[in-house]
Amino acid sequence: MIRNAYLRKVGARLERIDEEIDRLRTTAEAGSAEAKSLYGRQRKILWSKAEEARRRIEAVRNGGAASWGPLKKGVEVALDDLRKAVDDAVREIRKTGSSER
């Protein structure tokens, strides 16, 4: 049961980050040409990091009862890495004059 609670927690965290990426896309698309271009470059990085987080969450989901504990560290690292990439992208797009997050 603990694993299921953990999976719900990290799944919700990933979902919130995905929603923030969608808001960032909308902000960038409504912004300047520089903001659009910057988001275009960042999109690949964000997508790659989000996919890595999904793969690691899936490994926990599919891992045996004894193996999922050690896999949690990989999930946390992947989500933290994605969070940092989103924060960096937001900061860069804000520099172009877009003030929304």
Long-range contacts (C-beta under 8 A, 24 or more apart in sequence): 3-60, 3-65, 3-68, 6-60, 6-68, 6-72, 7-57, 7-60, 7-61, 10-57, 10-60, 10-75, 10-79, 11-57, 13-79, 14-50, 14-53, 14-54, 14-57, 14-79, 14-82, 17-50, 17-79, 17-82, 17-83, 17-86, 18-50, 20-86, 20-90, 20-101, 21-46, 21-50, 21-86, 23-100, 23-101, 24-86, 24-89, 24-90, 24-93, 24-101, 27-93, 27-98, 27-100, 27-101, 28-93, 28-98, 30-98, 31-93, 31-96, 31-97, 31-98, 32-96, 32-97, 32-98, 34-96, 35-93, 35-96, 35-97, 35-98, 38-89, 38-92, 38-93, 38-96, 39-89, 39-93, 42-85, 42-88, 42-89, 42-92, 42-93, 45-85, 45-89, 46-82, 46-85, 46-86, 46-89, 49-78, 49-81, 49-82, 49-85, 50-82, 52-78, 52-81, 52-82, 53-78, 53-79, 53-81, 53-82
